[in-house]
Amino acid sequence: MRKVKVAVAGATGAVGREMLKVLEERDFPVAELVPLASERSAGKPVEFKGHEIIVRRLAPDSFAGVDIALFSPGATVSREFAPHAARAGAVVVDNSSAFRMDADVPLVVPEVNPKAVELAVRPGGRRIIANPNCSTIQLVVVLKPLHDAAQLDRVIVSTYQSVSGAGQKGIDELEKQSRALFNMGEIKASKFPHRIAFNLLPEIGPATPNGYTEEEMKMVNESRKILELPDLRISATCVRVPVFYCHSEAVNLTFRRDLPPDEAREILRRARGVKVVDDLSQHVYPMPLLGAGDDDTLVGRIRRDLAQERGLSLFVVSDNLRKGAATNAVQIAELLLSDYPGALGALN
Ligand SMILES: NC(=O)c1ccc[n+]([C@@H]2O[C@H](COP(=O)([O-])OP(=O)(O)OC[C@H]3O[C@@H](n4cnc5c(N)ncnc54)[C@H](OP(=O)(O)O)[C@@H]3O)[C@@H](O)[C@H]2O)c1
């Protein structure tokens, strides 16, 4: 496999640092790494493969000779700089919400819709691929094989999302508030609208006019796009919980044909990127403690819905910084390298 020049925009953030780790762990063939961030971090080092590499300030001309640009500097910055990277010849994999719902940008989870990548890299393509929202990724990884078997009719999902989903500032805020609570110190909330330590917040992202939050509507719209089910009946409630890593989801599904729990378990055991962790009698089920650092999505508590026919309930946990962001982005980069190598750096 040929080696490629990789830029990581947002390299000092919670997702960016995880991307460096994942690139290294998966032995991605990096010829040269270009870590980029704002002027706050320019000049500081990041570690990659045992070497310190100096972070540069993200600028329109940061992408000369870059084959793949992994972006996680937030939506506003992605919207401004991803087109510069694409124009310079890189293929961009963007973690933000900036391009996810654009009709000419594929929204990709490699286990679910790998072929969608082609839309971005075919001649005249936009050369931008969007990484879905973290809570959406772990949901569709589980939904897709079940849908293929029994046709989804309705999805109700309630999430328990960790503070790292709000970036490094979210992690810092839970830590500081927890310390302050134990030391009778002053509790300050800045990243979240209320105290998050020993509390939970049924609000992730700004409100939308229909009474849902943006995070909830991302789960609805992105799941429909990835699964190519534009009319899927799906509704979400997203809750921030005082957990550092991993998002958890209680998922209730209705299918067009009956899908017994044992059959669902068997289908999920064979599914790529999924680990069935399901033995209630032995207290075995997905938990953030089990999922942190794992690239698979854990699923368990698989049981019949007692309130409706052809219904199943299950519990899903995944590491939001890994499969929910960095790992999924690097998997897309691997897909580019294996299936579309001619598209990389094609404009240079
Ligand atoms: N956290 C998750 O679980 C998760 C999952 C999926 C997607 N995402 C998305 O990924 C993106 C980043 O999230 P995060 O959690 O990594 O946030 P974060 O910890 O706050 O990191 C933000 C990164 O962006 C950089 N940045 C900010 N403003 C910039 C600018 N003007 N120019 C260049 N770089 C800039 C920061 O650099 P400095 O060090 O210079 O400030 C930092 O490296 C967001 O769009 C988020 O929605 C996050």
The ligand as an SDF file (V2000), in Angstrom:
LIG
                    3D

 48 52  0  0  0  0  0  0  0  0999 V2000
  -16.2390   14.7130   20.8390 N   0  0  0  0  0  0  0  0  0  0  0  0
  -16.9290   13.8250   20.1710 C   0  0  0  0  0  0  0  0  0  0  0  0
  -17.3460   12.7700   20.6830 O   0  0  0  0  0  0  0  0  0  0  0  0
  -17.2320   14.0630   18.7410 C   0  0  0  0  0  0  0  0  0  0  0  0
  -17.7460   13.0130   17.9950 C   0  0  0  0  0  0  0  0  0  0  0  0
  -18.0450   13.2180   16.6400 C   0  0  0  0  0  0  0  0  0  0  0  0
  -17.8170   14.4420   16.0900 C   0  0  0  0  0  0  0  0  0  0  0  0
  -17.3140   15.4630   16.8380 N   0  0  0  0  0  0  0  0  0  0  0  0
  -17.0910   16.7410   16.1800 C   0  0  0  0  0  0  0  0  0  0  0  0
  -15.6910   16.9470   16.0110 O   0  0  0  0  0  0  0  0  0  0  0  0
  -15.3900   18.3390   16.1110 C   0  0  0  0  0  0  0  0  0  0  0  0
  -14.3300   18.5700   17.1690 C   0  0  0  0  0  0  0  0  0  0  0  0
  -14.7470   18.0370   18.3950 O   0  0  0  0  0  0  0  0  0  0  0  0
  -13.7740   17.8600   19.6450 P   0  0  0  0  0  0  0  0  0  0  0  0
  -14.5940   17.1080   20.6160 O   0  0  0  0  0  0  0  0  0  0  0  0
  -12.4430   17.3330   19.2500 O   0  0  0  0  0  0  0  0  0  0  0  0
  -13.5840   19.3960   20.1280 O   0  0  0  0  0  0  0  0  0  0  0  0
  -12.3930   20.0640   20.9580 P   0  0  0  0  0  0  0  0  0  0  0  0
  -11.8190   19.1100   21.9600 O   0  0  0  0  0  0  0  0  0  0  0  0
  -12.9380   21.3450   21.4480 O   0  0  0  0  0  0  0  0  0  0  0  0
  -11.2480   20.3610   19.8600 O   0  0  0  0  0  0  0  0  0  0  0  0
  -11.3780   21.3360   18.8630 C   0  0  0  0  0  0  0  0  0  0  0  0
  -10.1600   21.3390   17.9620 C   0  0  0  0  0  0  0  0  0  0  0  0
  -10.3680   22.2750   16.9070 O   0  0  0  0  0  0  0  0  0  0  0  0
   -9.3200   23.2350   16.9100 C   0  0  0  0  0  0  0  0  0  0  0  0
   -9.8200   24.5480   16.5070 N   0  0  0  0  0  0  0  0  0  0  0  0
  -10.7670   25.2940   17.1090 C   0  0  0  0  0  0  0  0  0  0  0  0
  -10.9210   26.4800   16.4560 N   0  0  0  0  0  0  0  0  0  0  0  0
  -10.0520   26.4520   15.4280 C   0  0  0  0  0  0  0  0  0  0  0  0
   -9.7170   27.3860   14.3980 C   0  0  0  0  0  0  0  0  0  0  0  0
  -10.3190   28.5820   14.2970 N   0  0  0  0  0  0  0  0  0  0  0  0
   -8.7720   27.0380   13.4910 N   0  0  0  0  0  0  0  0  0  0  0  0
   -8.1320   25.8430   13.5860 C   0  0  0  0  0  0  0  0  0  0  0  0
   -8.4110   24.9220   14.5620 N   0  0  0  0  0  0  0  0  0  0  0  0
   -9.3570   25.2320   15.4540 C   0  0  0  0  0  0  0  0  0  0  0  0
   -8.8070   23.2580   18.3340 C   0  0  0  0  0  0  0  0  0  0  0  0
   -7.4930   23.7630   18.3270 O   0  0  0  0  0  0  0  0  0  0  0  0
   -6.8640   24.6640   19.5340 P   0  0  0  0  0  0  0  0  0  0  0  0
   -6.0830   23.6960   20.3870 O   0  0  0  0  0  0  0  0  0  0  0  0
   -5.9430   25.5790   18.8000 O   0  0  0  0  0  0  0  0  0  0  0  0
   -7.9640   25.3360   20.2480 O   0  0  0  0  0  0  0  0  0  0  0  0
   -8.8710   21.7780   18.6640 C   0  0  0  0  0  0  0  0  0  0  0  0
   -7.7750   21.1070   18.0890 O   0  0  0  0  0  0  0  0  0  0  0  0
  -16.7270   19.0380   16.3760 C   0  0  0  0  0  0  0  0  0  0  0  0
  -17.2720   19.4600   15.1500 O   0  0  0  0  0  0  0  0  0  0  0  0
  -17.5700   17.9380   16.9730 C   0  0  0  0  0  0  0  0  0  0  0  0
  -18.9460   18.1580   16.7610 O   0  0  0  0  0  0  0  0  0  0  0  0
  -16.9980   15.2950   18.1390 C   0  0  0  0  0  0  0  0  0  0  0  0
  1  2  1  0
  2  3  2  0
  2  4  1  0
  4  5  1  0
  4 48  2  0
  5  6  2  0
  6  7  1  0
  7  8  2  0
  8  9  1  0
  8 48  1  0
  9 10  1  0
  9 46  1  0
 10 11  1  0
 11 12  1  0
 11 44  1  0
 12 13  1  0
 13 14  1  0
 14 15  2  0
 14 16  1  0
 14 17  1  0
 17 18  1  0
 18 19  2  0
 18 20  1  0
 18 21  1  0
 21 22  1  0
 22 23  1  0
 23 24  1  0
 23 42  1  0
 24 25  1  0
 25 26  1  0
 25 36  1  0
 26 27  1  0
 26 35  1  0
 27 28  2  0
 28 29  1  0
 29 30  1  0
 29 35  2  0
 30 31  1  0
 30 32  2  0
 32 33  1  0
 33 34  2  0
 34 35  1  0
 36 37  1  0
 36 42  1  0
 37 38  1  0
 38 39  2  0
 38 40  1  0
 38 41  1  0
 42 43  1  0
 44 45  1  0
 44 46  1  0
 46 47  1  0
M  CHG  2   8   1  16  -1
M  END
$$$$
